[in-house]
């Protein structure tokens, strides 16, 4: 499934969360699901972790759901970013991000 991720709120304790918009109402995203970039649009390669779903933020009259996402990396903790690209165009690079890695 696909959706669009954007910042959640502008003040308070939830300011560092993200929102996943545009998920069809009939498709549910379980809490704990990791969200990855899709590679569509040609800006970011497919498979970069964005964050983890922590719950439903809202519903739009039976058309779509919005989910709250905890970012994979706290924006204030970032000093450098390196984007890895796959050898093959369109290849998935999820393997470059270890699921059991410890956060510093």
Beta strands, then each sheet from edge to edge (+ up, - down):
strand 1: 4-7
strand 2: 17-24
strand 3: 34-36
strand 4: 49-60
strand 5: 64-71
sheet 1: 1+ 2- 5+ 4- 3+
end
